[in-house]
Amino acid sequence: MSEQRRKQVVLLLIAAVLLAPVTILQGRLDRSEEVQSSLESMPFEDIPPEQYLMEYVGSIVLGGFRAIAVDFLWLRLEKLTRDKKWEEMGLVLKAIARLQPRMPEVWAHLAWNMAYNIASQFDDPLEKLKWIEEGIRHVREGQQRNPKEERLSFWPGYIYWHRIPRSEHMVAPESEQRMMEIFERRERRCVYSIAAEHLRRAQELYVAQYRADYLGDKYEGLIVDSLFHQAYHEIGSCFSRPGLEQDPARFDRTQSMLDHTIEYMRMVDFKYYPGTTFWRDRVLYVQRLKRIFELERDVDRIIAADGPAAAVPAMWEVIAEYKAHKSGKMIFRQGALEKRLRHQVFRICAVAHEKLEAGDLAGAQALWRAVVVSCRTRHLESDPFTPHWKRVADGFEQLEKAFPHEVAAAQAAKAGRPDDARAHAQKALEVYFNVMEGEEGLYDLPLVVDRVDRLKKF
């Protein structure tokens, strides 16, 4: 049975249960204030055909008994929530939204259920994204019906800021990481830029409605965070711009956006926190990040001039700065810092692989062991990413066992001994497969996957 059909059956059953007493009292109900209010707020000609049953019949036929139907649906929703029947919850929430279209909490709850509860049930990033966007679509429908309600501008902004780019905020599964890539390739926009637009609109509505700004900082904080993450997109996290890593202009764009973020934070500091260090600490945080990005620019310049091996000392300097930055106050979400730090660590791993290709086993092992030590000592005890990096270090330590076989395979191939090359490559692959199938968290690293693909060609 299709979703539309299930929805119609549910609504018809509700109508049937309530229809008998309603028809007896219909003359009285037609004159009720609730019916008149419903008709004024939802003109018949403005209701899409698929919503006639709930919004038109619900307003005219149910009349004063509409509140009973709503209570019944909310009770049903509570049970479905306990049972974790997310899709049925979505149907009931849609029904409630049709009966209570002027209640912002209904639309917000509907969006949250679809974007978080239902979407999380799927592994396919396309399915996840479909339910997230369905939630956004419904809350924006509520926004159209309640154009002055700031909460309904806030929720699309929050979902764009938090749900779609979850891999920015945490060590997320690959399907979560793929979601933002798919979304931004299609929209050709940074997801945080879209979030900031909605959050600014919510802020404007809040100030206009309450004629006060004492809670405005809750929006300001999210807007600042959006600006901050847009800068990270410019430095190389935005999947929708292939080749960005080779674009030297990305540093200028990033620094410009961080300057804009600092300017905005100073405004927030003056507006909400005069005499405190709350936002001033954040300004210092971003200013230090600007200096780290300058060091990254130096790394790129050395690589362009003399090759990756020559840039290794500068790479270690960048890694040390990131580790020190993360060990301080955790002012912004740490996922973006994690990505940049991983990028620098894996750059050094790539240099180690280049040394293997050149037959320099000792040089490759020295670099690799330094990476293992760095991964194991990279954070304070309180850092939530510490277990993840410990697993990476354990996996890298195991992978070093493949290095002698990789060098031997390359040497045998150059000497014209293909059988020996394949035998050594097979022994190296066994090491890689054991690590990829283990709990070290390396099964999806491009660094590891690319190495496996190369060994398969022997």
Secondary structure, 3 states (H helix, E strand, C coil): CCHHHHHHHHHHHHHHHHHHHHHHCHHHHCCCHHHHHHHHHCCHHHCCHHHHHHHHHHHHHHHHHHHHHHHHHHHHHHHHHHHCCHHHHHHHHHHHHHHCCCCHHHHHHHHHHHHHHHHHHCCCHHHHHHHHHHHHHHHHHHHHHCCCCCHHHHHHHHHHHHHCCHHHHCCCCHHHHHHHHHHHHHHCCCHHHHHHHHHHHHHHHHHHHHCCCCCCHHHHHHHHHHHHHHHHHHHHHCCCCCCHHHCCHHHHHHHHHHHHHHHHHHHHHHHHCCCCCHHHHHHHHHHHHHHHHHHHHHHHHHHHHHCHHHHHHHHHHHHHHHHHHHHCCCCCCCHHHHHHHHHHHHHHHHHHHHHHHCCCHHHHHHHHHHHHHHHHCCCCCCCCCHHHHHHHHHHHHHHHHHHHHHHHHHHHHHCCCHHHHHHHHHHHHHHHHHHHCCCCCCCCCHHHHHHHHHHHCC
